[in-house]
Amino acid sequence: MEGKIYCGSGKEKTFNGGGSIIEVSLTLDGIAELFKQYGFTTKAGKKIIKLKIGKRREIGNYGETHTVEIDTFKPEAKPQRDEVTKHYAKDDSVPPDFPDDIPF
């Protein structure tokens, strides 16, 4: 498991009406470099990198209330449908090693 890769911080601002926002500052040079490993391009050609924003336990020296880190999760590649179904012959209606005598 990799460690967290921090790329920015944020400050929560609250309003008199009860609403709030989080202003985030990012290190663009760091994100651009990390895009090569953790980013992806959509079918429409948009470049995406996922970020996680978490609340800090303690407020930072400059009033930071949140941290920003790169989402390093990469799902395992799913096998292609052909890879899964090639184990079953077209004329077999029961998967291999599946009992014929089901009691119900």
Residue pairs with C-beta under 8 A, 6 or more apart in sequence:
2 72
4 69
5 34
5 38
5 69
5 70
5 72
6 67
6 68
6 69
7 26
7 27
7 30
7 31
7 34
7 51
7 68
7 69
7 70
8 24
8 25
8 26
8 27
8 51
8 67
8 68
9 24
9 25
9 60
9 62
9 64
9 66
9 67
9 68
10 22
10 23
10 24
10 25
10 53
10 64
10 65
10 66
10 67
10 68
11 22
11 23
11 63
11 64
11 65
11 66
12 20
12 21
12 22
12 65
12 66
13 20
13 21
13 22
13 23
14 20
22 53
22 65
22 66
24 53
24 66
24 68
26 51
26 68
31 49
31 70
34 49
34 70
35 47
35 49
38 49
38 50
38 70
38 71
38 72
38 74
39 47
39 48
39 49
40 47
40 48
40 49
41 47
41 48
42 48
49 70
49 71
50 70
50 71
50 73
51 68
51 69
51 70
51 71
52 68
52 69
52 70
52 71
53 66
53 67
53 68
54 66
54 67
54 69
55 65
55 66
56 64
56 65
56 66
56 67
59 65
87 95
87 96
88 95
88 96
94 100
